Amino acid sequence: MCKYKDTNLGIKRLDFNVKRGAMAAYLTDGRVIVVPVSMFPDIKHLTLKQRNEWMIMDDQYFSFEALSRIYSVKDLLKL
């Protein structure tokens, strides 16, 4: 898990249906982070079907079937 301000953070799931042009990441500590998809140009170019084919690895990283890039909790928080 990612250690951030004395809290261990991990990703439980992603959701692209919260708001148009946004991505929600549900964290293991109960918080939800909503970020604009434009922060991630590779993800922005995916179709909604491709965006919904996400995978989470070790609670810390996420990627998509259509991408070779791997993102982390830190990318969501811009650490």
C-alpha positions as CSV (number, residue, x, y, z in Angstrom):
1,M,0.0,0.0,0.0
2,C,1.0,3.6,-0.6
3,K,1.9,5.4,2.6
4,Y,0.4,8.9,2.6
5,K,0.2,11.1,5.7
6,D,0.2,8.1,8.1
7,T,-2.5,6.4,6.0
8,N,-2.1,3.3,3.8
9,L,-3.9,3.9,0.6
10,G,-4.9,1.4,-2.0
11,I,-7.4,1.3,-4.9
12,K,-10.5,-0.8,-4.6
13,R,-12.2,0.1,-8.0
14,L,-12.5,2.7,-10.7
15,D,-15.7,4.2,-12.1
16,F,-16.1,6.3,-15.3
17,N,-19.9,6.8,-14.9
18,V,-19.8,9.4,-12.0
19,K,-19.5,12.4,-14.2
20,R,-18.8,13.1,-17.9
21,G,-15.1,13.5,-18.5
22,A,-14.2,12.2,-15.0
23,M,-12.9,9.1,-13.3
24,A,-13.6,8.1,-9.7
25,A,-11.2,6.0,-7.8
26,Y,-12.5,4.3,-4.7
27,L,-9.8,3.9,-2.1
28,T,-9.3,1.3,0.6
29,D,-9.7,3.9,3.4
30,G,-13.2,4.7,2.2
31,R,-12.5,7.9,0.3
32,V,-13.4,8.6,-3.3
33,I,-11.1,10.6,-5.5
34,V,-12.7,12.1,-8.7
35,V,-10.2,13.4,-11.2
36,P,-10.7,14.7,-14.8
37,V,-9.8,12.1,-17.4
38,S,-7.8,14.8,-19.2
39,M,-5.1,14.3,-16.5
40,F,-4.4,11.0,-18.2
41,P,-4.2,11.5,-22.0
42,D,-3.8,7.8,-22.7
43,I,-7.0,7.0,-20.8
44,K,-8.9,10.0,-22.4
45,H,-8.4,8.4,-25.8
46,L,-10.0,5.1,-24.7
47,T,-13.6,4.3,-25.6
48,L,-16.0,3.9,-22.6
49,K,-15.9,0.1,-23.3
50,Q,-12.1,0.1,-23.1
51,R,-12.1,2.3,-19.9
52,N,-14.4,-0.2,-18.2
53,E,-11.8,-3.0,-18.9
54,W,-9.6,-1.8,-16.0
55,M,-7.6,-4.0,-13.7
56,I,-6.1,-3.3,-10.3
57,M,-2.8,-4.8,-9.3
58,D,-1.6,-5.1,-5.7
59,D,-4.1,-2.4,-4.6
60,Q,-1.5,0.1,-5.8
61,Y,-1.6,0.1,-9.6
62,F,-4.2,0.2,-12.3
63,S,-4.2,-0.3,-16.0
64,F,-6.4,-1.2,-18.9
65,E,-6.6,-4.1,-21.4
66,A,-6.0,-1.6,-24.2
67,L,-3.0,0.1,-22.6
68,S,0.5,-1.0,-21.8
69,R,1.0,1.9,-19.3
70,I,0.5,1.2,-15.6
71,Y,-0.7,4.0,-13.2
72,S,-0.4,4.2,-9.4
73,V,-2.2,5.7,-6.5
74,K,0.4,8.4,-6.5
75,D,-0.6,9.3,-10.1
76,L,-4.1,9.9,-8.9
77,L,-2.9,12.1,-6.0
78,K,-0.2,13.7,-8.1
79,L,2.5,13.0,-5.5
